[in-house]
Amino acid sequence: MFKNTYLKTEWRDEILELLNTRPVNIKYEDIAKVTKLHKNWLSMFARGRITHPSVNAMNTLHDYLVEQMNSKNDKSI
């Protein structure tokens, strides 16, 4: 049994911060189109209304946001 609840939510909170601090030009509509996560779900998650999101949703959202952040920071292109 997993006893440390802080570790269980740490990853979720990191993804929540990525979502809430993303560049303003990355809209929920853009995220939803690529990730297949509904924009209402994204909005609710961003406001902390979804406290136990699925691992699949978190993986998908994390991968998309990290890819977008990295492409925005890549000055060599």
Order of alpha helices (4+ residues) and beta strands (2+ residues): alpha-alpha-alpha-alpha
